[in-house]
């Protein structure tokens, strides 16, 4: 195997590693975004429940 082949193999390996890193970063970003949406939805649900409770207490009083 010549030097040119070795450099091409090394370049191919590095390109694959870079693509794997990009895919991993995208997966992590997607997961974090999903968690953020879930937390936002939980916060909205809590706020809705609290508003309904206050509304009901006002009418019970």
Rosetta silent file (secondary structure, phi, psi, omega in degrees, C-alpha in Angstrom):
SEQUENCE: XXXXXXXXXXXXXXXXXXXXXXXXXXXXXXXXXXXXXXXXXXXXXXXXXXXXXXXXXXXXX
SCORE:     score description
SCORE:     0.000 S_00000001
   1 L     0.000  130.013 -178.000    0.000    0.000    0.000 S_00000001
   2 L   -84.438  170.177 -179.696    1.422    3.321   -1.029 S_00000001
   3 H   -60.646  -39.391  179.664    1.554    6.550    0.908 S_00000001
   4 H   -59.556  -44.173  178.930   -1.265    7.968   -1.220 S_00000001
   5 H   -62.943  -39.654  179.204   -3.514    5.040   -0.262 S_00000001
   6 H   -62.887  -43.517  178.770   -2.664    5.489    3.413 S_00000001
   7 H   -64.891  -39.655  178.670   -3.602    9.169    3.280 S_00000001
   8 H   -65.280  -41.151  177.088   -6.838    8.372    1.464 S_00000001
   9 H   -62.852  -44.232  179.688   -7.739    5.727    4.055 S_00000001
  10 H   -63.477  -42.215  178.877   -6.961    8.122    6.882 S_00000001
  11 H   -62.486  -41.874  178.928   -9.025   10.873    5.227 S_00000001
  12 H   -63.320  -43.607  178.628  -11.940    8.454    4.795 S_00000001
  13 H   -61.355  -44.666  179.975  -11.714    7.396    8.465 S_00000001
  14 H   -65.107  -38.127  178.261  -11.669   11.009    9.627 S_00000001
  15 H   -64.806  -40.250  178.009  -14.631   11.883    7.412 S_00000001
  16 H   -65.454  -42.065  177.954  -16.627    8.987    8.867 S_00000001
  17 H   -61.415  -42.118  179.621  -15.754   10.049   12.421 S_00000001
  18 H   -63.110  -42.252  179.012  -16.835   13.604   11.628 S_00000001
  19 H   -64.814  -40.682  177.283  -20.155   12.394   10.206 S_00000001
  20 H   -62.430  -40.553  178.892  -20.752   10.231   13.279 S_00000001
  21 H   -64.453  -40.551  178.942  -20.028   13.209   15.534 S_00000001
  22 H   -64.831  -45.462  179.061  -22.464   15.386   13.591 S_00000001
  23 H   -61.117  -42.128  178.628  -25.164   12.716   13.779 S_00000001
  24 H   -62.049  -40.864  178.242  -24.544   12.327   17.509 S_00000001
  25 H   -65.271  -39.376  178.981  -24.833   16.062   18.010 S_00000001
  26 H   -66.783  -41.119  178.679  -28.082   16.195   16.074 S_00000001
  27 H   -61.882  -43.575 -179.632  -29.507   13.317   18.104 S_00000001
  28 H   -65.621  -41.232  179.050  -28.542   15.025   21.343 S_00000001
  29 H   -64.246  -41.085  178.740  -30.008   18.331   20.191 S_00000001
  30 H   -63.706  -40.835  179.952  -33.257   16.636   19.190 S_00000001
  31 H   -65.438  -43.163  179.002  -33.463   14.906   22.548 S_00000001
  32 H   -64.472  -38.926  178.957  -32.857   18.148   24.439 S_00000001
  33 H   -64.400  -41.663  178.856  -35.472   19.948   22.364 S_00000001
  34 H   -63.107  -41.190  178.411  -38.008   17.212   23.083 S_00000001
  35 H   -64.248  -39.436  178.498  -37.278   17.460   26.796 S_00000001
  36 H   -63.734  -40.254  178.013  -37.714   21.222   26.648 S_00000001
  37 H   -65.616  -39.738  179.079  -41.087   20.837   24.937 S_00000001
  38 H   -63.517  -43.395  179.172  -42.189   18.306   27.552 S_00000001
  39 H   -64.781  -38.433  178.388  -41.180   20.649   30.367 S_00000001
  40 H   -64.263  -42.579  179.271  -42.991   23.524   28.685 S_00000001
  41 H   -64.697  -40.600  177.636  -46.132   21.429   28.332 S_00000001
  42 H   -61.779  -41.564  178.989  -45.890   20.372   31.998 S_00000001
  43 H   -64.275  -41.471  178.126  -45.575   24.021   33.019 S_00000001
  44 H   -64.277  -42.100  178.466  -48.614   24.940   30.926 S_00000001
  45 H   -62.185  -42.997  178.638  -50.607   22.083   32.439 S_00000001
  46 H   -62.539  -43.850  179.983  -49.632   23.184   35.961 S_00000001
  47 H   -64.050  -40.290  178.635  -50.597   26.789   35.226 S_00000001
  48 H   -62.357  -46.704 -179.847  -53.934   25.663   33.750 S_00000001
  49 H   -61.157  -43.562 -179.972  -54.684   23.524   36.801 S_00000001
  50 H   -63.642  -41.313  178.808  -53.753   26.340   39.167 S_00000001
  51 H   -64.804  -41.450  177.949  -55.981   28.814   37.299 S_00000001
  52 H   -64.563  -40.530  178.185  -58.901   26.374   37.374 S_00000001
  53 H   -61.800  -44.817  178.236  -58.382   25.795   41.102 S_00000001
  54 H   -62.773  -42.155  179.730  -58.373   29.550   41.774 S_00000001
  55 H   -61.258  -45.471 -179.685  -61.462   30.001   39.622 S_00000001
  56 H   -66.056  -38.399  178.413  -63.279   27.214   41.486 S_00000001
  57 H   -65.068  -37.311  179.659  -62.241   28.601   44.893 S_00000001
  58 H   -63.607  -38.345 -179.890  -63.580   32.019   43.922 S_00000001
  59 H   -79.924  -24.300  177.902  -66.972   30.541   43.106 S_00000001
  60 H   -76.188  -27.207 -175.424  -67.037   28.326   46.188 S_00000001
  61 L   -75.934    0.000    0.000  -66.424   31.272   48.496 S_00000001
